[in-house]
């Protein structure tokens, strides 16, 4: 065997050993080498924290206590006779990950700390610290916390764009409040969208067991690098069935960068309305078998897309060279960019492949109706340039609207028996009702009414 051949084998074996550092070697009492994740977890576990939140809610008091006969018969104490509401202290638990040990920065899910009066971070060594919420990104379901503490550990951030289906993954968190727990699995799928969980979706799907309480915890590679933040599960029976979802860390990094710089996330748009391509549209636009993309149904006036030359009827196939197979993919690719960034948009027009450089512009429309009607809190809207109505383009997770029956992609054609042509007309129609609203919806061609109370 030649020296060169031996040298190549040595180098190849060194690369393998480096990539399997987390799994080997660990020895039993007899000195036998065993596969194990323990060496990697000893580095990572101290940086995964438990998060406890405390909040106060108002509970309506029983109206029967207003009845004097009822109070006398059941001997209700006098101090409760005039009490109409009582406060209830709530506590919940979740997980988080330290990403900067010097600054004490911790990332978690927005829904873990949303509406919390107090947030406490518990470390694996038993220490606990009050946490300050630096900022939120409800659309991505990310929050950034800060604690004042010494001798912290941190997790290194991976490049989640390099992940592949079949890569091993390790989930670390605090399921059911049991304390720090480690589960293993693989990456089952990438780029999951259309689940209606977050405003911006591009989930990593994993079969590593994720349960309630894991939210905000770490999904790491075998090298111990953070690849995602555990967020949600599909649980028909209430427990884990092997379908869990994590936010890719590259999306989290983009959000955290803006929170640190501005205290909030400022998302821009290129100014197009879009829809997914079904088989009928594929044939109508003469797309080749296997060609995937997103159909541009309209281009907003004076938008970045219009200035760049994008037209109605174009099929966007990629953003910065990365495929856009669905409207969710496209919104996510644009959503992680900052206003002023430039993206390369690949598209098909008349059977020809074209490339356009488009600047991410400011959002012209009012996406947030929280100041106009509380029943539509968290709904993000765009005027439907292709026809009348207003399109729901996103929804804040865990908001009232998310549980109302509305879905991203719905087109609001009417409100309180009045036609809706623009966001302004919708706002005007909603002013007459406070406790309930009646919406006329077009959902993929199916027309129906929806009452939200």
Buried (B, 14 or more C-beta within 10 A) or exposed (E): EEEEEEEEEEEEEEEEEEEEEBBEEEEEEEEEEEEBBEBBBEBBBBBBBBBBBEBEEEEEBEEEBEEEEEBEEEEBEEEEEEEEEEEEEEEBBBBBBBBBBEBBBBBBBBBBBBEBEEBBBBBBEEBBBEBEBBBBBBBBBBBBBBBEBEEBBBBBBBEBEEBEEEBBBBBBBBBEEEEBBBBBBEBBEBBBBBEBBBBBBBBBBBBBBBBBBBBBBBBBBBBBBBBBBBBBBEBEEEEBEBBBBBBBBBBBBBBBEBBBEEEEBEBBBBBBBBBBBEEEEBEEBEBEEEBBBBBBBBBBEEBBBBBBBBEEBBBBBBBEEEBBBBBBBBBBBBBBBBBEEEBEBBBBBEEEEBEBEBBBBEBBBEBEBEEBBEBBBBBBBBBBBBEBBBBBBBBBBBBBBBEBBBBBBBBBBBBBEBEBBBBEBBBBBBEEBEEEBBBBBBBEEEEEEBEBE
